[in-house]
Amino acid sequence: MIFAVFFKDKYMKIVICDDSIEYLSKIEKLLLKYKETYSNIDFEIEKYSNATRLFEKIKKDELADIYILDMIMAYRSGIDIGNKIRKIDDKNVIIYITSSEDFALDAYQVHAIRYLLKPVSEDKFFEAMNYALSYADIKKEAVYTVKTKDGLISLSYSKIEYIENSARILDIYLTNGKCVQSIFIRKSFDEEIKEIIKNDNFLQVHKSFIVNLKYVKKIVKNSMIMESDKIIPISKNRISNVKKEYLLFASRQYR
């Protein structure tokens, strides 16, 4: 099911998947009750009883903010889906609803926020939804908006590996291996990146490159090796500062 949710003026998408038609109906009733209880929330419902369909949708990077998943399903388990989500993004909220306690450790490994046993009580379901919405609100991040030949595209900072300015066209390389290309930019590269560079994860290492430090594997001489194995040059006049900033970034990750 997909829900378009408005919570504290925030647009959300929630996906629910369970191969039991009976339990889909039960969850739907709980959600309708939840909607009655919280008047500032509105949503649509789309039922997913086929886990493979949902898995294929996630493979296309069609991600929601919150997932409510049955753990044990035919062909694709809830853990299969959770692992696929986590390979793409770590900010989506996952709630598991299951008839067995045996997979609690697996749920923990994909950072699920709740592991609810069937039959789910109204109180526990409401608490899980409240926490999920609050958690998603906290985890919401800024996006980088770029003009392309197909119109404006917004990209989450966490999905950007690096950006290259090539003859006044921005090539934005994503963590999924794709590249989004801008139209010809009239402003300078520095002007185009002035907002994203304020984020601590991003650093300009060359007049034509900024990188997401989260996806840097190592620095070798005058270049950076990214998670994708792409090699990004570092300007000679920036090398000292780049090394310092990278060490500071790495130290913050282990506090």
Disulfide bonds with the S-S distance in Angstrom:
none
